[in-house]
Amino acid sequence: MSNVIIANNLTLCYESDEEIIKDATFAIKKGDFVFITGPSGSGKSTLLKSFYGNLQPKEGSLVIGGLDMVDIKKSKLQELRSHLGIVFQDYKLINEWTVEKNVVLPLWISGYSNEVQETQARRLLHHVKLSGKENKYPLELSGGEQQRVGVARALSKNPFLILADEPTGNLDDYSSNVIWDLMENACQQLDTTVVVVTHKIPSVFNIPYRHFTIDEKGSIYEVH
């Protein structure tokens, strides 16, 4: 089983030079479902940003999908991101676009045909329990529904890696359960690697998972 994420002595910081993540070494395999927890301000979201190239390592090495993130070229980073599914806590939907168009944004960018886009949108909106809302706009949906659109978009290109930052932090139980079910299915059925930053691991979770925690000093440990 190949490693999708490999970190060796990884240190991350912002411009202030205060180290957020310190000397972290770990590997995440293909098909792993990983929860990352820790106190507020411990660096959970910072770590996730490094996985999609929004923050480069200060020291050590980080390899995502076989690509070295330390000196990755812009063209390679764009290519990598086209194979990732990213779920943000604040949805990041385009309010002027319909639900369907938001879902297929990654496919549209990559030049897939309208037929492929429409088929994939219907399939995914069915999975996130939003069939019939294709032509609605994000602001016509509840927060939970908007996040389910965000998850559908993240899954639209069948990514090898899904990165989710507090995906259910502000949601009702129904929407939270829909999102966990989707991510579980992607992991189990498609062998997709899923990494989720969260304050709290769901009390009911139906597949095996790994749990990393970040302490207040920026050290990362795996909880067994």
C-alpha positions in Angstrom: 0.0 0.0 0.0 1.6 3.2 -1.1 2.0 6.4 0.9 0.0 9.4 -0.2 1.5 11.8 2.4 5.0 11.6 3.8 6.3 14.1 6.2 9.9 14.0 7.6 11.0 16.5 10.3 8.4 18.9 8.9 8.3 22.4 10.4 5.7 25.0 9.3 5.4 28.6 10.2 4.0 31.9 8.8 5.9 35.1 8.2 6.3 35.8 11.9 8.7 32.8 12.0 6.9 31.4 15.0 6.9 27.7 14.4 3.4 26.3 14.3 4.1 22.6 13.5 7.5 21.4 14.7 9.6 18.5 13.5 6.7 16.3 12.5 7.3 12.9 11.0 4.5 10.7 9.8 3.1 8.8 6.8 -0.5 8.5 5.5 -1.3 5.6 3.2 -3.6 5.2 0.3 -7.1 4.5 1.6 -6.5 5.8 5.1 -9.2 7.8 6.9 -7.4 10.2 9.2 -8.8 12.5 11.8 -6.5 15.4 13.0 -7.5 16.9 16.4 -5.9 19.4 18.8 -6.7 22.5 20.8 -7.7 25.7 19.0 -4.6 27.4 17.6 -2.5 24.2 17.7 -1.9 24.2 13.9 -4.5 21.8 12.5 -5.6 24.0 9.7 -2.0 25.1 9.1 -1.0 21.5 8.5 -3.9 21.0 6.1 -2.9 24.1 4.1 0.6 22.5 3.6 -1.0 19.4 2.1 -2.6 21.5 -0.8 0.4 23.8 -1.2 -1.0 26.9 0.5 2.0 26.9 2.9 5.5 25.7 2.1 7.6 23.8 4.6 10.1 25.9 6.5 12.2 22.9 7.3 12.1 19.2 6.7 10.3 17.5 3.8 6.7 17.0 2.7 5.7 14.8 -0.2 2.0 14.7 -1.4 1.1 12.2 -4.1 4.7 11.7 -5.0 5.4 15.5 -5.4 7.9 17.3 -3.2 6.1 20.3 -1.7 9.3 22.1 -0.7 10.2 23.4 -4.1 7.1 22.5 -6.2 6.6 24.4 -9.4 3.4 26.3 -9.9 2.4 24.1 -12.9 2.9 20.9 -10.8 1.0 22.4 -7.9 -2.0 23.2 -10.1 -1.9 19.7 -11.5 -1.8 18.3 -7.9 -4.7 20.4 -6.8 -6.8 19.2 -9.8 -6.6 15.7 -8.2 -7.5 16.8 -4.7 -10.9 17.3 -3.1 -10.9 20.2 -0.6 -13.8 20.9 1.8 -13.7 24.2 3.6 -15.6 25.1 6.8 -17.0 28.2 5.2 -18.1 26.3 2.0 -16.4 28.7 -0.5 -19.3 28.4 -3.0 -19.8 30.9 -5.8 -23.1 32.6 -4.9 -23.8 33.8 -8.5 -23.7 30.2 -9.8 -26.3 27.5 -9.5 -25.8 24.5 -7.2 -25.1 22.3 -10.3 -22.5 24.7 -11.7 -20.8 24.8 -8.3 -20.6 21.0 -8.1 -19.0 20.6 -11.5 -16.6 23.5 -11.2 -13.5 21.2 -11.1 -14.8 19.3 -14.2 -15.5 22.6 -16.0 -12.0 23.8 -15.3 -10.6 20.6 -16.6 -12.6 20.8 -19.9 -15.0 17.9 -19.4 -18.0 17.8 -21.7 -21.3 19.2 -20.6 -22.8 15.7 -20.7 -20.1 14.4 -18.3 -20.7 17.4 -16.0 -24.5 17.0 -15.9 -24.3 13.3 -15.3 -21.8 13.7 -12.5 -23.8 16.6 -10.9 -27.0 14.5 -10.9 -25.2 11.5 -9.3 -23.5 13.5 -6.6 -26.5 15.7 -5.7 -28.5 12.5 -5.3 -25.7 11.2 -2.9 -25.8 14.4 -0.8 -29.6 14.3 -0.7 -30.1 17.4 -2.8 -31.8 16.1 -5.9 -34.1 18.7 -7.4 -32.0 21.6 -6.2 -29.7 21.7 -9.2 -30.9 25.2 -10.3 -31.1 26.8 -6.8 -28.4 29.2 -5.8 -26.2 28.8 -2.6 -27.9 31.6 -0.7 -31.2 29.8 -1.2 -29.9 26.8 0.8 -29.3 26.2 4.5 -25.8 26.1 5.8 -25.9 22.3 6.0 -27.1 22.1 2.4 -24.4 24.5 1.2 -21.7 22.3 2.9 -23.2 19.2 1.2 -22.8 21.0 -2.1 -19.2 21.7 -1.1 -18.6 18.0 -0.4 -20.2 17.0 -3.7 -17.8 19.5 -5.5 -14.8 18.0 -3.7 -15.9 14.5 -4.9 -16.7 15.5 -8.5 -13.3 14.4 -10.1 -12.9 11.3 -8.0 -9.8 12.7 -6.2 -7.1 10.5 -4.7 -7.1 12.6 -1.6 -9.8 14.5 0.2 -8.8 17.3 2.7 -11.6 18.6 4.9 -11.3 21.4 7.4 -14.0 21.2 10.1 -16.5 20.0 7.5 -19.3 19.5 10.0 -18.4 22.2 12.6 -21.5 24.4 12.1 -24.0 21.8 10.8 -27.1 20.1 12.1 -27.0 16.3 12.8 -28.7 15.4 9.5 -26.2 17.2 7.3 -23.3 16.0 9.5 -24.4 12.4 9.1 -24.8 12.8 5.3 -21.3 14.2 5.0 -19.6 11.5 7.2 -21.4 8.8 5.2 -20.2 10.2 1.9 -16.6 10.4 3.1 -16.7 6.9 4.6 -18.0 5.6 1.3 -15.4 7.4 -0.7 -12.7 6.0 1.5 -14.0 2.4 1.5 -15.4 2.0 -2.0 -13.0 4.2 -4.0 -9.9 3.7 -1.8 -9.7 7.5 -1.5 -7.5 8.9 1.3 -9.4 11.2 3.5 -7.9 13.7 6.0 -10.2 15.6 8.3 -9.4 18.4 10.7 -12.0 18.4 13.5 -12.5 19.4 17.1 -14.4 16.2 17.7 -14.4 12.8 16.1 -18.0 11.7 15.6 -19.3 9.3 18.2 -20.6 6.9 15.6 -18.1 6.1 12.8 -18.5 3.0 10.8 -15.0 2.3 9.3 -11.5 2.0 10.8 -9.6 5.3 11.1 -6.4 6.8 12.3 -6.2 9.6 14.8 -3.4 12.2 14.9 -3.4 14.9 17.5 -1.4 18.2 17.7 -0.4 19.5 21.1 0.0 23.1 22.1 3.7 23.0 21.3 3.1 22.0 17.6 4.1 18.4 18.0 2.1 15.7 16.2 1.3 12.3 17.7 -0.7 9.3 16.5 -3.2 8.1 19.1 -3.5 4.4 19.3 
